[in-house]
């Protein structure tokens, strides 16, 4: 059984991310790869750092089976929609 640190090192090596030092950086990098938007890796890293993981995962679940031309655009739209729903719920309380 490997430790968590060893597992993260192996994941970094597989992804080729020698500059990835935090888990959120790796998650953002993988989001960019999954969405086919490698030009905006820093955007996804910023989202992974600042947004709730549940929000990102819900948006990813919505997008992964879609046949959209731009999965990245659909992903960002869904994040905005989820955040709007959360905001409207908090103002009702």
Secondary structure, DSSP 8 states (H G I E B T S, - for coil): ---HHHHHHHHHHHHT-TT--SHHHHHHHHHHHHHT-GGGHHHHHHHHHHS-HHHHHHHHHHHHT---S-HHHHHHHHHHHHHHHHHHHHHH-
